[in-house]
Amino acid sequence: MINKRIPAIRSIIAIIFLVWGLCWFLYFEKTLVAISISLFFIVIGVVFSILSIYEILRYKKTGEARIRLDERAELNTLKASRNCFRFLFASISIFFLLLNSQLLSGQHVLKILLGLILASTVILYFASYYFYERRG
Amino acid sequence: MRTRVKEFRVKHGLTQEELARKVGVRRETIVFLEKGRYNPSLRLAYRIAKVLDASIEDLFIFDENELGGE
């Protein structure tokens, strides 16, 4: 049953990434970093959109959803999420420390957390998931 | 953990892909399972045992030392 929901879940993820990328593109200054981050999120959003459209079409045509998520994949997803949580927790702690010691302004911290750190977390998630998938 | 999943699968003339479809997992999971690199949940072990017409104890062999406990 859960596998039939995968295209829908993927569509939601795609929309989230696209909105995030557009927010970065429209609301922040057009610096190289801001444009790179927005492009990064938009590219991920587009990739997920194409994959979900492909899956939906395939499901409508054959009535069969390819098994993409099973207990091992779910376990690996959880392990990858745990790594991301630790990374985010450590990053937020470090940036709070820098904020409190007045080495960085609040605006800078927010920008770094919403941009670089979030992008790194996304990369870390996919890298961790791939690593655990390869390991078994 | 040692497994005899491959042996029973071959005996039933099933490919990894076919077994994976029957028990509702990806082929990769069967690959790692046959190599003994993945410990399945009780639910998955039961489903595999049912498809392969064997008992869980026949398919998955644990070493006493590996199990630990008392």
N, CA and C atoms of all chains as a GROMACS GRO file, in nm:
protein
  618
    1MET      N    1   0.083  -0.121   0.000
    1MET     CA    2   0.000   0.000   0.000
    1MET      C    3   0.086   0.126   0.000
    2ILE      N    4   0.191   0.123   0.084
    2ILE     CA    5   0.276   0.242   0.095
    2ILE      C    6   0.341   0.276  -0.040
    3ASN      N    7   0.371   0.173  -0.121
    3ASN     CA    8   0.437   0.197  -0.250
    3ASN      C    9   0.348   0.271  -0.348
    4LYS      N   10   0.215   0.256  -0.332
    4LYS     CA   11   0.122   0.326  -0.420
    4LYS      C   12   0.119   0.474  -0.387
    5ARG      N   13   0.160   0.507  -0.267
    5ARG     CA   14   0.159   0.648  -0.225
    5ARG      C   15   0.288   0.720  -0.263
    6ILE      N   16   0.388   0.645  -0.311
    6ILE     CA   17   0.519   0.704  -0.340
    6ILE      C   18   0.511   0.820  -0.441
    7PRO      N   19   0.440   0.803  -0.556
    7PRO     CA   20   0.434   0.915  -0.651
    7PRO      C   21   0.377   1.040  -0.586
    8ALA      N   22   0.275   1.023  -0.501
    8ALA     CA   23   0.213   1.138  -0.436
    8ALA      C   24   0.311   1.204  -0.339
    9ILE      N   25   0.383   1.122  -0.263
    9ILE     CA   26   0.480   1.175  -0.166
    9ILE      C   27   0.589   1.251  -0.241
   10ARG      N   28   0.633   1.192  -0.354
   10ARG     CA   29   0.738   1.253  -0.434
   10ARG      C   30   0.693   1.388  -0.492
   11SER      N   31   0.566   1.396  -0.531
   11SER     CA   32   0.512   1.521  -0.584
   11SER      C   33   0.515   1.630  -0.478
   12ILE      N   34   0.479   1.591  -0.355
   12ILE     CA   35   0.479   1.690  -0.246
   12ILE      C   36   0.621   1.739  -0.220
   13ILE      N   37   0.716   1.645  -0.219
   13ILE     CA   38   0.857   1.683  -0.198
   13ILE      C   39   0.901   1.777  -0.309
   14ALA      N   40   0.862   1.746  -0.433
   14ALA     CA   41   0.899   1.830  -0.548
   14ALA      C   42   0.845   1.971  -0.530
   15ILE      N   43   0.719   1.982  -0.488
   15ILE     CA   44   0.658   2.115  -0.471
   15ILE      C   45   0.733   2.192  -0.361
   16ILE      N   46   0.766   2.124  -0.252
   16ILE     CA   47   0.837   2.190  -0.141
   16ILE      C   48   0.971   2.246  -0.191
   17PHE      N   49   1.046   2.163  -0.265
   17PHE     CA   50   1.178   2.209  -0.316
   17PHE      C   51   1.162   2.325  -0.414
   18LEU      N   52   1.061   2.316  -0.501
   18LEU     CA   53   1.040   2.423  -0.599
   18LEU      C   54   1.004   2.555  -0.528
   19VAL      N   55   0.915   2.546  -0.430
   19VAL     CA   56   0.875   2.667  -0.357
   19VAL      C   57   0.996   2.725  -0.284
   20TRP      N   58   1.075   2.636  -0.222
   20TRP     CA   59   1.194   2.680  -0.148
   20TRP      C   60   1.292   2.750  -0.243
   21GLY      N   61   1.315   2.690  -0.358
   21GLY     CA   62   1.406   2.749  -0.457
   21GLY      C   63   1.356   2.882  -0.507
   22LEU      N   64   1.227   2.891  -0.535
   22LEU     CA   65   1.169   3.017  -0.584
   22LEU      C   66   1.176   3.126  -0.477
   23CYS      N   67   1.153   3.085  -0.350
   23CYS     CA   68   1.163   3.182  -0.239
   23CYS      C   69   1.303   3.242  -0.236
   24TRP      N   70   1.403   3.154  -0.249
   24TRP     CA   71   1.541   3.201  -0.247
   24TRP      C   72   1.568   3.294  -0.365
   25PHE      N   73   1.512   3.260  -0.480
   25PHE     CA   74   1.537   3.338  -0.601
   25PHE      C   75   1.465   3.474  -0.594
   26LEU      N   76   1.344   3.474  -0.541
   26LEU     CA   77   1.264   3.596  -0.545
   26LEU      C   78   1.288   3.691  -0.428
   27TYR      N   79   1.315   3.637  -0.310
   27TYR     CA   80   1.317   3.724  -0.192
   27TYR      C   81   1.456   3.766  -0.144
   28PHE      N   82   1.559   3.694  -0.183
   28PHE     CA   83   1.692   3.734  -0.136
   28PHE      C   84   1.766   3.810  -0.245
   29GLU      N   85   1.869   3.881  -0.202
   29GLU     CA   86   1.953   3.955  -0.299
   29GLU      C   87   2.008   3.858  -0.402
   30LYS      N   88   2.026   3.906  -0.523
   30LYS     CA   89   2.071   3.816  -0.632
   30LYS      C   90   2.225   3.801  -0.627
   31THR      N   91   2.274   3.745  -0.517
   31THR     CA   92   2.418   3.718  -0.509
   31THR      C   93   2.444   3.580  -0.570
   32LEU      N   94   2.572   3.550  -0.591
   32LEU     CA   95   2.607   3.421  -0.651
   32LEU      C   96   2.560   3.305  -0.563
   33VAL      N   97   2.581   3.323  -0.430
   33VAL     CA   98   2.542   3.217  -0.336
   33VAL      C   99   2.391   3.195  -0.340
   34ALA      N  100   2.314   3.306  -0.337
   34ALA     CA  101   2.167   3.295  -0.336
   34ALA      C  102   2.118   3.229  -0.464
   35ILE      N  103   2.175   3.269  -0.576
   35ILE     CA  104   2.132   3.211  -0.704
   35ILE      C  105   2.168   3.062  -0.710
   36SER      N  106   2.290   3.028  -0.661
   36SER     CA  107   2.332   2.887  -0.663
   36SER      C  108   2.239   2.803  -0.577
   37ILE      N  109   2.208   2.854  -0.457
   37ILE     CA  110   2.121   2.778  -0.367
   37ILE      C  111   1.982   2.763  -0.428
   38SER      N  112   1.929   2.870  -0.484
   38SER     CA  113   1.794   2.861  -0.543
   38SER      C  114   1.794   2.763  -0.660
   39LEU      N  115   1.900   2.769  -0.741
   39LEU     CA  116   1.909   2.675  -0.854
   39LEU      C  117   1.917   2.531  -0.806
   40PHE      N  118   1.994   2.511  -0.698
   40PHE     CA  119   2.009   2.376  -0.641
   40PHE      C  120   1.873   2.319  -0.602
   41PHE      N  121   1.794   2.400  -0.528
   41PHE     CA  122   1.663   2.352  -0.484
   41PHE      C  123   1.569   2.334  -0.603
   42ILE      N  124   1.576   2.425  -0.700
   42ILE     CA  125   1.487   2.414  -0.817
   42ILE      C  126   1.520   2.289  -0.897
   43VAL      N  127   1.650   2.261  -0.915
   43VAL     CA  128   1.690   2.141  -0.991
   43VAL      C  129   1.637   2.015  -0.922
   44ILE      N  130   1.653   2.008  -0.788
   44ILE     CA  131   1.602   1.891  -0.714
   44ILE      C  132   1.451   1.881  -0.732
   45GLY      N  133   1.383   1.996  -0.723
   45GLY     CA  134   1.237   1.998  -0.740
   45GLY      C  135   1.195   1.949  -0.877
   46VAL      N  136   1.267   1.993  -0.982
   46VAL     CA  137   1.234   1.952  -1.118
   46VAL      C  138   1.257   1.801  -1.135
   47VAL      N  139   1.370   1.753  -1.081
   47VAL     CA  140   1.400   1.609  -1.092
   47VAL      C  141   1.290   1.526  -1.026
   48PHE      N  142   1.251   1.567  -0.904
   48PHE     CA  143   1.145   1.496  -0.833
   48PHE      C  144   1.013   1.504  -0.909
   49SER      N  145   0.984   1.620  -0.971
   49SER     CA  146   0.859   1.635  -1.048
   49SER      C  147   0.858   1.536  -1.164
   50ILE      N  148   0.969   1.531  -1.238
   50ILE     CA  149   0.975   1.441  -1.354
   50ILE      C  150   0.957   1.296  -1.308
   51LEU      N  151   1.027   1.260  -1.198
   51LEU     CA  152   1.015   1.122  -1.147
   51LEU      C  153   0.873   1.089  -1.105
   52SER      N  154   0.808   1.184  -1.037
   52SER     CA  155   0.672   1.155  -0.990
   52SER      C  156   0.574   1.147  -1.107
   53ILE      N  157   0.591   1.233  -1.208
   53ILE     CA  158   0.502   1.226  -1.326
   53ILE      C  159   0.520   1.092  -1.396
   54TYR      N  160   0.647   1.050  -1.409
   54TYR     CA  161   0.678   0.922  -1.473
   54TYR      C  162   0.611   0.807  -1.398
   55GLU      N  163   0.623   0.811  -1.262
   55GLU     CA  164   0.564   0.705  -1.180
   55GLU      C  165   0.412   0.703  -1.191
   56ILE      N  166   0.351   0.823  -1.190
   56ILE     CA  167   0.204   0.831  -1.198
   56ILE      C  168   0.157   0.775  -1.332
   57LEU      N  169   0.225   0.814  -1.442
   57LEU     CA  170   0.187   0.764  -1.574
   57LEU      C  171   0.202   0.612  -1.582
   58ARG      N  172   0.312   0.564  -1.524
   58ARG     CA  173   0.338   0.421  -1.525
   58ARG      C  174   0.230   0.346  -1.446
   59TYR      N  175   0.195   0.403  -1.331
   59TYR     CA  176   0.094   0.340  -1.246
   59TYR      C  177  -0.042   0.336  -1.317
   60LYS      N  178  -0.076   0.448  -1.388
   60LYS     CA  179  -0.205   0.454  -1.458
   60LYS      C  180  -0.208   0.355  -1.575
   61LYS      N  181  -0.092   0.338  -1.637
   61LYS     CA  182  -0.084   0.251  -1.755
   61LYS      C  183  -0.089   0.102  -1.716
   62THR      N  184  -0.008   0.068  -1.618
   62THR     CA  185   0.005  -0.075  -1.584
   62THR      C  186  -0.075  -0.114  -1.460
   63GLY      N  187  -0.113  -0.015  -1.381
   63GLY     CA  188  -0.186  -0.044  -1.256
   63GLY      C  189  -0.095  -0.103  -1.151
   64GLU      N  190   0.032  -0.097  -1.177
   64GLU     CA  191   0.129  -0.157  -1.084
   64GLU      C  192   0.230  -0.052  -1.038
   65ALA      N  193   0.244  -0.041  -0.908
   65ALA     CA  194   0.344   0.054  -0.857
   65ALA      C  195   0.473  -0.022  -0.831
   66ARG      N  196   0.583   0.031  -0.884
   66ARG     CA  197   0.711  -0.037  -0.861
   66ARG      C  198   0.747  -0.028  -0.713
   67ILE      N  199   0.799  -0.137  -0.661
   67ILE     CA  200   0.834  -0.137  -0.518
   67ILE      C  201   0.961  -0.054  -0.500
   68ARG      N  202   0.945   0.058  -0.435
   68ARG     CA  203   1.061   0.146  -0.414
   68ARG      C  204   1.094   0.156  -0.265
   69LEU      N  205   0.992   0.135  -0.184
   69LEU     CA  206   1.014   0.151  -0.041
   69LEU      C  207   0.976   0.021   0.029
   70ASP      N  208   1.075  -0.042   0.087
   70ASP     CA  209   1.044  -0.159   0.169
   70ASP      C  210   1.107  -0.137   0.306
   71GLU      N  211   1.105  -0.239   0.389
   71GLU     CA  212   1.151  -0.217   0.527
   71GLU      C  213   1.299  -0.178   0.534
   72ARG      N  214   1.380  -0.234   0.442
   72ARG     CA  215   1.523  -0.201   0.445
   72ARG      C  216   1.544  -0.055   0.403
   73ALA      N  217   1.472  -0.014   0.298
   73ALA     CA  218   1.482   0.124   0.251
   73ALA      C  219   1.434   0.221   0.359
   74GLU      N  220   1.328   0.181   0.428
   74GLU     CA  221   1.275   0.268   0.535
   74GLU      C  222   1.376   0.282   0.648
   75LEU      N  223   1.441   0.169   0.678
   75LEU     CA  224   1.542   0.170   0.784
   75LEU      C  225   1.659   0.262   0.743
   76ASN      N  226   1.700   0.252   0.615
   76ASN     CA  227   1.808   0.337   0.566
   76ASN      C  228   1.767   0.484   0.564
   77THR      N  229   1.640   0.509   0.534
   77THR     CA  230   1.589   0.646   0.537
   77THR      C  231   1.599   0.702   0.680
   78LEU      N  232   1.563   0.617   0.775
   78LEU     CA  233   1.569   0.661   0.915
   78LEU      C  234   1.713   0.690   0.958
   79LYS      N  235   1.805   0.602   0.914
   79LYS     CA  236   1.947   0.622   0.950
   79LYS      C  237   1.998   0.753   0.888
   80ALA      N  238   1.960   0.778   0.762
   80ALA     CA  239   2.002   0.901   0.694
   80ALA      C  240   1.943   1.023   0.764
   81SER      N  241   1.816   1.011   0.805
   81SER     CA  242   1.750   1.122   0.875
   81SER      C  243   1.819   1.150   1.009
   82ARG      N  244   1.862   1.044   1.077
   82ARG     CA  245   1.933   1.060   1.205
   82ARG      C  246   2.063   1.138   1.185
   83ASN      N  247   2.136   1.105   1.077
   83ASN     CA  248   2.259   1.179   1.046
   83ASN      C  249   2.230   1.326   1.021
   84CYS      N  250   2.122   1.352   0.945
   84CYS     CA  251   2.085   1.490   0.914
   84CYS      C  252   2.045   1.565   1.040
   85PHE      N  253   1.972   1.499   1.126
   85PHE     CA  254   1.929   1.563   1.251
   85PHE      C  255   2.052   1.604   1.335
   86ARG      N  256   2.147   1.511   1.345
   86ARG     CA  257   2.268   1.541   1.423
   86ARG      C  258   2.343   1.660   1.363
   87PHE      N  259   2.354   1.659   1.229
   87PHE     CA  260   2.424   1.767   1.159
   87PHE      C  261   2.353   1.900   1.182
   88LEU      N  262   2.220   1.900   1.168
   88LEU     CA  263   2.144   2.024   1.188
   88LEU      C  264   2.155   2.073   1.332
   89PHE      N  265   2.145   1.978   1.426
   89PHE     CA  266   2.153   2.015   1.568
   89PHE      C  267   2.289   2.078   1.598
   90ALA      N  268   2.396   2.016   1.546
   90ALA     CA  269   2.532   2.067   1.569
   90ALA      C  270   2.546   2.205   1.504
   91SER      N  271   2.496   2.219   1.381
   91SER     CA  272   2.509   2.347   1.309
   91SER      C  273   2.435   2.458   1.382
   92ILE      N  274   2.311   2.428   1.423
   92ILE     CA  275   2.232   2.531   1.492
   92ILE      C  276   2.302   2.571   1.622
   93SER      N  277   2.357   2.474   1.694
   93SER     CA  278   2.428   2.504   1.819
   93SER      C  279   2.547   2.596   1.793
   94ILE      N  280   2.625   2.562   1.690
   94ILE     CA  281   2.744   2.643   1.658
   94ILE      C  282   2.704   2.785   1.619
   95PHE      N  283   2.599   2.796   1.536
   95PHE     CA  284   2.560   2.930   1.492
   95PHE      C  285   2.495   3.012   1.603
   96PHE      N  286   2.428   2.945   1.698
   96PHE     CA  287   2.376   3.017   1.815
   96PHE      C  288   2.491   3.071   1.899
   97LEU      N  289   2.595   2.988   1.908
   97LEU     CA  290   2.714   3.028   1.984
   97LEU      C  291   2.778   3.151   1.920
   98LEU      N  292   2.790   3.146   1.786
   98LEU     CA  293   2.849   3.258   1.713
   98LEU      C  294   2.761   3.383   1.725
   99LEU      N  295   2.631   3.362   1.727
   99LEU     CA  296   2.536   3.474   1.740
   99LEU      C  297   2.548   3.537   1.877
  100ASN      N  298   2.556   3.451   1.978
  100ASN     CA  299   2.565   3.502   2.115
  100ASN      C  300   2.698   3.571   2.142
  101SER      N  301   2.803   3.523   2.078
  101SER     CA  302   2.933   3.590   2.098
  101SER      C  303   2.949   3.708   2.000
  102GLN      N  304   2.841   3.742   1.933
  102GLN     CA  305   2.832   3.858   1.843
  102GLN      C  306   2.936   3.858   1.731
  103LEU      N  307   2.972   3.739   1.687
  103LEU     CA  308   3.064   3.727   1.574
  103LEU      C  309   2.986   3.733   1.442
  104LEU      N  310   2.858   3.697   1.449
  104LEU     CA  311   2.771   3.703   1.330
  104LEU      C  312   2.639   3.770   1.369
  105SER      N  313   2.582   3.840   1.272
  105SER     CA  314   2.452   3.903   1.301
  105SER      C  315   2.340   3.799   1.283
  106GLY      N  316   2.225   3.829   1.340
  106GLY     CA  317   2.110   3.739   1.329
  106GLY      C  318   2.070   3.713   1.185
  107GLN      N  319   2.079   3.820   1.103
  107GLN     CA  320   2.042   3.807   0.962
  107GLN      C  321   2.134   3.709   0.890
  108HIS      N  322   2.265   3.721   0.920
  108HIS     CA  323   2.362   3.631   0.858
  108HIS      C  324   2.336   3.485   0.898
  109VAL      N  325   2.312   3.468   1.028
  109VAL     CA  326   2.289   3.332   1.080
  109VAL      C  327   2.167   3.270   1.011
  110LEU      N  328   2.059   3.348   1.001
  110LEU     CA  329   1.936   3.299   0.938
  110LEU      C  330   1.963   3.261   0.792
  111LYS      N  331   2.036   3.348   0.724
  111LYS     CA  332   2.066   3.324   0.583
  111LYS      C  333   2.148   3.196   0.566
  112ILE      N  334   2.250   3.180   0.652
  112ILE     CA  335   2.337   3.061   0.642
  112ILE      C  336   2.257   2.934   0.673
  113LEU      N  337   2.172   2.943   0.779
  113LEU     CA  338   2.095   2.824   0.817
  113LEU      C  339   1.994   2.786   0.709
  114LEU      N  340   1.929   2.886   0.651
  114LEU     CA  341   1.827   2.857   0.549
  114LEU      C  342   1.888   2.822   0.413
  115GLY      N  343   2.013   2.859   0.394
  115GLY     CA  344   2.075   2.833   0.264
  115GLY      C  345   2.176   2.722   0.268
  116LEU      N  346   2.297   2.758   0.305
  116LEU     CA  347   2.407   2.661   0.299
  116LEU      C  348   2.384   2.537   0.384
  117ILE      N  349   2.339   2.561   0.508
  117ILE     CA  350   2.322   2.447   0.599
  117ILE      C  351   2.210   2.356   0.550
  118LEU      N  352   2.102   2.416   0.505
  118LEU     CA  353   1.990   2.334   0.456
  118LEU      C  354   2.031   2.257   0.331
  119ALA      N  355   2.103   2.325   0.242
  119ALA     CA  356   2.148   2.257   0.120
  119ALA      C  357   2.244   2.143   0.155
  120SER      N  358   2.336   2.170   0.251
  120SER     CA  359   2.430   2.064   0.293
  120SER      C  360   2.355   1.948   0.355
  121THR      N  361   2.248   1.979   0.430
  121THR     CA  362   2.171   1.872   0.493
  121THR      C  363   2.104   1.784   0.388
  122VAL      N  364   2.053   1.848   0.284
  122VAL     CA  365   1.989   1.771   0.176
  122VAL      C  366   2.092   1.679   0.111
  123ILE      N  367   2.212   1.734   0.084
  123ILE     CA  368   2.318   1.653   0.023
  123ILE      C  369   2.357   1.539   0.117
  124LEU      N  370   2.371   1.573   0.246
  124LEU     CA  371   2.408   1.472   0.346
  124LEU      C  372   2.303   1.360   0.351
  125TYR      N  373   2.177   1.399   0.339
  125TYR     CA  374   2.069   1.300   0.343
  125TYR      C  375   2.083   1.200   0.228
  126PHE      N  376   2.100   1.253   0.107
  126PHE     CA  377   2.109   1.165  -0.009
  126PHE      C  378   2.237   1.080  -0.004
  127ALA      N  379   2.348   1.144   0.040
  127ALA     CA  380   2.475   1.071   0.049
  127ALA      C  381   2.466   0.959   0.152
  128SER      N  382   2.407   0.990   0.269
  128SER     CA  383   2.394   0.889   0.375
  128SER      C  384   2.305   0.774   0.328
  129TYR      N  385   2.193   0.810   0.266
  129TYR     CA  386   2.100   0.707   0.219
  129TYR      C  387   2.169   0.615   0.119
  130TYR      N  388   2.243   0.676   0.027
  130TYR     CA  389   2.315   0.597  -0.074
  130TYR      C  390   2.417   0.506  -0.006
  131PHE      N  391   2.490   0.561   0.092
  131PHE     CA  392   2.591   0.484   0.164
  131PHE      C  393   2.528   0.362   0.233
  132TYR      N  394   2.418   0.384   0.305
  132TYR     CA  395   2.354   0.273   0.376
  132TYR      C  396   2.293   0.172   0.279
  133GLU      N  397   2.244   0.222   0.165
  133GLU     CA  398   2.187   0.130   0.064
  133GLU      C  399   2.295   0.038   0.008
  134ARG      N  400   2.414   0.094  -0.013
  134ARG     CA  401   2.524   0.015  -0.068
  134ARG      C  402   2.574  -0.086   0.034
  135ARG      N  403   2.570  -0.046   0.162
  135ARG     CA  404   2.627  -0.130   0.267
  135ARG      C  405   2.535  -0.248   0.301
  136GLY      N  406   2.407  -0.231   0.277
  136GLY     CA  407   2.316  -0.341   0.303
  136GLY      C  408   2.226  -0.322   0.422
  137MET      N  409   2.459  -1.439   1.104
  137MET     CA  410   2.342  -1.517   1.062
  137MET      C  411   2.367  -1.581   0.924
  138ARG      N  412   2.331  -1.708   0.916
  138ARG     CA  413   2.339  -1.777   0.788
  138ARG      C  414   2.199  -1.790   0.732
  139THR      N  415   2.188  -1.782   0.601
  139THR     CA  416   2.053  -1.802   0.545
  139THR      C  417   2.056  -1.910   0.437
  140ARG      N  418   1.942  -1.975   0.425
  140ARG     CA  419   1.928  -2.076   0.319
  140ARG      C  420   1.821  -2.031   0.219
  141VAL      N  421   1.801  -1.899   0.216
  141VAL     CA  422   1.696  -1.844   0.128
  141VAL      C  423   1.726  -1.876  -0.018
  142LYS      N  424   1.853  -1.858  -0.057
  142LYS     CA  425   1.890  -1.882  -0.197
  142LYS      C  426   1.860  -2.027  -0.237
  143GLU      N  427   1.904  -2.116  -0.148
  143GLU     CA  428   1.884  -2.260  -0.172
  143GLU      C  429   1.735  -2.294  -0.194
  144PHE      N  430   1.651  -2.242  -0.106
  144PHE     CA  431   1.506  -2.269  -0.117
  144PHE      C  432   1.445  -2.197  -0.237
  145ARG      N  433   1.496  -2.078  -0.266
  145ARG     CA  434   1.444  -2.002  -0.379
  145ARG      C  435   1.471  -2.076  -0.509
  146VAL      N  436   1.596  -2.122  -0.521
  146VAL     CA  437   1.634  -2.196  -0.643
  146VAL      C  438   1.552  -2.324  -0.656
  147LYS      N  439   1.531  -2.389  -0.540
  147LYS     CA  440   1.452  -2.514  -0.539
  147LYS      C  441   1.310  -2.488  -0.591
  148HIS      N  442   1.259  -2.369  -0.562
  148HIS     CA  443   1.123  -2.335  -0.607
  148HIS      C  444   1.123  -2.273  -0.748
  149GLY      N  445   1.241  -2.262  -0.807
  149GLY     CA  446   1.253  -2.207  -0.943
  149GLY      C  447   1.216  -2.060  -0.952
  150LEU      N  448   1.245  -1.987  -0.845
  150LEU     CA  449   1.212  -1.844  -0.845
  150LEU      C  450   1.338  -1.760  -0.865
  151THR      N  451   1.324  -1.648  -0.934
  151THR     CA  452   1.436  -1.554  -0.944
  151THR      C  453   1.426  -1.461  -0.823
  152GLN      N  454   1.534  -1.384  -0.802
  152GLN     CA  455   1.532  -1.289  -0.690
  152GLN      C  456   1.419  -1.188  -0.709
  153GLU      N  457   1.402  -1.144  -0.833
  153GLU     CA  458   1.299  -1.045  -0.865
  153GLU      C  459   1.159  -1.101  -0.834
  154GLU      N  460   1.138  -1.227  -0.872
  154GLU     CA  461   1.006  -1.289  -0.849
  154GLU      C  462   0.978  -1.304  -0.699
  155LEU      N  463   1.080  -1.349  -0.626
  155LEU     CA  464   1.061  -1.364  -0.481
  155LEU      C  465   1.034  -1.228  -0.418
  156ALA      N  466   1.110  -1.127  -0.464
  156ALA     CA  467   1.093  -0.992  -0.410
  156ALA      C  468   0.950  -0.944  -0.433
  157ARG      N  469   0.898  -0.966  -0.551
  157ARG     CA  470   0.761  -0.923  -0.583
  157ARG      C  471   0.659  -0.997  -0.497
  158LYS      N  472   0.682  -1.127  -0.478
  158LYS     CA  473   0.586  -1.208  -0.400
  158LYS      C  474   0.580  -1.163  -0.254
  159VAL      N  475   0.695  -1.121  -0.201
  159VAL     CA  476   0.695  -1.083  -0.058
  159VAL      C  477   0.686  -0.932  -0.037
  160GLY      N  478   0.684  -0.856  -0.150
  160GLY     CA  479   0.663  -0.712  -0.142
  160GLY      C  480   0.783  -0.631  -0.099
  161VAL      N  481   0.902  -0.673  -0.143
  161VAL     CA  482   1.022  -0.593  -0.116
  161VAL      C  483   1.098  -0.571  -0.248
  162ARG      N  484   1.204  -0.491  -0.240
  162ARG     CA  485   1.286  -0.469  -0.359
  162ARG      C  486   1.383  -0.585  -0.377
  163ARG      N  487   1.430  -0.601  -0.501
  163ARG     CA  488   1.522  -0.711  -0.530
  163ARG      C  489   1.650  -0.699  -0.446
  164GLU      N  490   1.695  -0.575  -0.426
  164GLU     CA  491   1.819  -0.552  -0.350
  164GLU      C  492   1.808  -0.610  -0.209
  165THR      N  493   1.689  -0.602  -0.152
  165THR     CA  494   1.669  -0.654  -0.017
  165THR      C  495   1.691  -0.805  -0.015
  166ILE      N  496   1.642  -0.873  -0.120
  166ILE     CA  497   1.663  -1.018  -0.130
  166ILE      C  498   1.812  -1.048  -0.147
  167VAL      N  499   1.880  -0.965  -0.226
  167VAL     CA  500   2.024  -0.985  -0.248
  167VAL      C  501   2.100  -0.979  -0.115
  168PHE      N  502   2.076  -0.872  -0.038
  168PHE     CA  503   2.145  -0.856   0.090
  168PHE      C  504   2.103  -0.964   0.191
  169LEU      N  505   1.977  -1.003   0.179
  169LEU     CA  506   1.926  -1.106   0.269
  169LEU      C  507   1.995  -1.240   0.243
  170GLU      N  508   2.012  -1.272   0.116
  170GLU     CA  509   2.076  -1.399   0.081
  170GLU      C  510   2.224  -1.399   0.120
  171LYS      N  511   2.283  -1.280   0.119
  171LYS     CA  512   2.424  -1.270   0.158
  171LYS      C  513   2.440  -1.270   0.310
  172GLY      N  514   2.328  -1.263   0.381
  172GLY     CA  515   2.332  -1.260   0.528
  172GLY      C  516   2.373  -1.124   0.580
  173ARG      N  517   2.359  -1.021   0.496
  173ARG     CA  518   2.399  -0.887   0.538
  173ARG      C  519   2.281  -0.804   0.587
  174TYR      N  520   2.164  -0.862   0.583
  174TYR     CA  521   2.047  -0.790   0.632
  174TYR      C  522   1.960  -0.883   0.716
  175ASN      N  523   1.924  -0.838   0.835
  175ASN     CA  524   1.835  -0.916   0.920
  175ASN      C  525   1.692  -0.872   0.894
  176PRO      N  526   1.610  -0.959   0.839
  176PRO     CA  527   1.473  -0.915   0.808
  176PRO      C  528   1.387  -0.905   0.933
  177SER      N  529   1.276  -0.834   0.920
  177SER     CA  530   1.180  -0.827   1.031
  177SER      C  531   1.111  -0.962   1.038
  178LEU      N  532   1.046  -0.986   1.150
  178LEU     CA  533   0.976  -1.114   1.168
  178LEU      C  534   0.868  -1.128   1.061
  179ARG      N  535   0.802  -1.016   1.029
  179ARG     CA  536   0.695  -1.018   0.929
  179ARG      C  537   0.748  -1.062   0.792
  180LEU      N  538   0.866  -1.003   0.753
  180LEU     CA  539   0.924  -1.039   0.622
  180LEU      C  540   0.973  -1.184   0.622
  181ALA      N  541   1.036  -1.222   0.733
  181ALA     CA  542   1.085  -1.360   0.744
  181ALA      C  543   0.969  -1.458   0.730
  182TYR      N  544   0.857  -1.424   0.792
  182TYR     CA  545   0.738  -1.510   0.786
  182TYR      C  546   0.685  -1.519   0.642
  183ARG      N  547   0.682  -1.402   0.574
  183ARG     CA  548   0.630  -1.401   0.437
  183ARG      C  549   0.718  -1.485   0.344
  184ILE      N  550   0.850  -1.470   0.362
  184ILE     CA  551   0.944  -1.547   0.279
  184ILE      C  552   0.927  -1.696   0.306
  185ALA      N  553   0.917  -1.729   0.436
  185ALA     CA  554   0.901  -1.870   0.472
  185ALA      C  555   0.775  -1.928   0.410
  186LYS      N  556   0.669  -1.850   0.408
  186LYS     CA  557   0.542  -1.898   0.352
  186LYS      C  558   0.555  -1.921   0.201
  187VAL      N  559   0.618  -1.824   0.133
  187VAL     CA  560   0.634  -1.836  -0.013
  187VAL      C  561   0.723  -1.956  -0.048
  188LEU      N  562   0.828  -1.974   0.032
  188LEU     CA  563   0.923  -2.082   0.003
  188LEU      C  564   0.884  -2.215   0.069
  189ASP      N  565   0.770  -2.214   0.133
  189ASP     CA  566   0.716  -2.336   0.192
  189ASP      C  567   0.815  -2.399   0.290
  190ALA      N  568   0.865  -2.316   0.378
  190ALA     CA  569   0.963  -2.365   0.478
  190ALA      C  570   0.935  -2.295   0.610
  191SER      N  571   1.004  -2.338   0.713
  191SER     CA  572   0.987  -2.268   0.841
  191SER      C  573   1.095  -2.161   0.853
  192ILE      N  574   1.072  -2.065   0.939
  192ILE     CA  575   1.170  -1.957   0.957
  192ILE      C  576   1.304  -2.014   1.003
  193GLU      N  577   1.297  -2.114   1.090
  193GLU     CA  578   1.421  -2.176   1.141
  193GLU      C  579   1.499  -2.245   1.030
  194ASP      N  580   1.428  -2.294   0.929
  194ASP     CA  581   1.496  -2.359   0.816
  194ASP      C  582   1.573  -2.256   0.733
  195LEU      N  583   1.513  -2.138   0.723
  195LEU     CA  584   1.570  -2.036   0.634
  195LEU      C  585   1.679  -1.951   0.699
  196PHE      N  586   1.660  -1.920   0.825
  196PHE     CA  587   1.756  -1.832   0.893
  196PHE      C  588   1.819  -1.905   1.011
  197ILE      N  589   1.949  -1.921   1.002
  197ILE     CA  590   2.018  -1.997   1.106
  197ILE      C  591   2.107  -1.903   1.186
  198PHE      N  592   2.075  -1.892   1.312
  198PHE     CA  593   2.152  -1.806   1.401
  198PHE      C  594   2.250  -1.888   1.482
  199ASP      N  595   2.368  -1.831   1.499
  199ASP     CA  596   2.468  -1.892   1.584
  199ASP      C  597   2.431  -1.857   1.728
  200GLU      N  598   2.442  -1.952   1.819
  200GLU     CA  599   2.404  -1.926   1.960
  200GLU      C  600   2.482  -1.806   2.016
  201ASN      N  601   2.613  -1.800   1.983
  201ASN     CA  602   2.696  -1.690   2.035
  201ASN      C  603   2.649  -1.555   1.981
  202GLU      N  604   2.602  -1.560   1.856
  202GLU     CA  605   2.558  -1.438   1.789
  202GLU      C  606   2.432  -1.381   1.855
  203LEU      N  607   2.346  -1.474   1.906
  203LEU     CA  608   2.222  -1.431   1.967
  203LEU      C  609   2.243  -1.365   2.102
  204GLY      N  610   2.347  -1.409   2.172
  204GLY     CA  611   2.377  -1.351   2.304
  204GLY      C  612   2.272  -1.390   2.406
  205GLY      N  613   2.233  -1.295   2.492
  205GLY     CA  614   2.131  -1.322   2.595
  205GLY      C  615   2.188  -1.398   2.711
  206GLU      N  616   2.097  -1.476   2.779
  206GLU     CA  617   2.143  -1.541   2.901
  206GLU      C  618   2.225  -1.668   2.872
   0.00000   0.00000   0.00000
